[in-house]
Amino acid sequence: MLKDPVCGKRLNHNKAHILIEYNGVQYGLCCPKCQSEFEHSPQTYAKPELGEKVKKIAHPPHRRPQS
C-alpha cells in the first residue's frame, strides 16, 4: 500500500495513476494533477516514509574473456 504524497490518498501499486522514482524511493500518484504537482516540486512532496525504497539489482562483476 502506498500513500500519494501530494493528496494523501492511499493506493495499491496496480491502482496508481503512475509510479515515480525520486532519490531511490518510488512514489505512487493517484492522478495527473498530483503527478504534475509532484514533478513540479518533488523536494516538497518526497518523503521516504510515503513511498517504497527501490531495490537495486546487483550485476555480476565484469569478466574478461579468457585467451
C-alpha positions as CSV (number, residue, x, y, z in Angstrom):
1,M,0.0,0.0,0.0
2,L,1.3,3.4,-1.0
3,K,0.2,6.9,0.0
4,D,0.1,9.7,-2.6
5,P,2.5,12.3,-1.2
6,V,0.5,15.1,-2.7
7,C,-3.1,14.5,-1.7
8,G,-2.6,11.7,0.9
9,K,-4.8,9.2,-0.8
10,R,-3.9,5.5,-0.1
11,L,-3.3,3.4,-3.2
12,N,-2.4,-0.1,-4.3
13,H,0.5,-0.3,-6.8
14,N,-1.8,-1.6,-9.5
15,K,-4.3,1.2,-8.9
16,A,-1.8,4.1,-9.0
17,H,-2.0,6.5,-12.0
18,I,1.8,6.5,-12.1
19,L,4.8,5.3,-10.1
20,I,7.7,7.8,-10.0
21,E,11.2,7.1,-8.6
22,Y,12.9,10.0,-6.8
23,N,16.1,9.7,-4.9
24,G,15.9,5.9,-4.7
25,V,12.3,5.9,-3.4
26,Q,9.2,5.0,-5.5
27,Y,6.1,7.1,-5.0
28,G,2.6,6.3,-6.2
29,L,0.4,9.2,-7.5
30,C,-3.3,8.9,-8.0
31,C,-4.0,11.3,-10.9
32,P,-2.4,13.6,-13.5
33,K,-2.9,16.6,-11.2
34,C,-0.9,15.0,-8.4
35,Q,1.7,13.9,-10.9
36,S,2.1,17.4,-12.1
37,E,2.4,18.8,-8.6
38,F,5.0,16.2,-7.6
39,E,7.0,16.7,-10.8
40,H,7.0,20.5,-10.4
41,S,8.3,20.4,-6.8
42,P,9.5,16.9,-5.8
43,Q,11.6,18.1,-2.9
44,T,8.3,19.4,-1.3
45,Y,6.4,16.1,-1.5
46,A,9.1,13.4,-1.5
47,K,9.1,11.9,2.0
48,P,10.6,8.4,2.1
49,E,8.0,7.2,4.6
50,L,5.3,7.7,2.0
51,G,7.0,5.6,-0.7
52,E,8.9,2.4,-1.0
53,K,12.7,2.1,-1.3
54,V,13.7,0.9,-4.8
55,K,15.6,-2.3,-4.7
56,K,18.7,-2.3,-7.0
57,I,19.5,-5.4,-8.9
58,A,23.1,-6.4,-8.3
59,H,25.0,-7.1,-11.5
60,P,27.8,-9.7,-11.6
61,P,31.3,-8.2,-11.9
62,H,32.6,-7.8,-15.5
63,R,34.9,-10.6,-16.5
64,R,37.5,-10.6,-19.3
65,P,37.3,-13.3,-21.9
66,Q,40.0,-15.9,-21.4
67,S,42.7,-16.2,-24.0
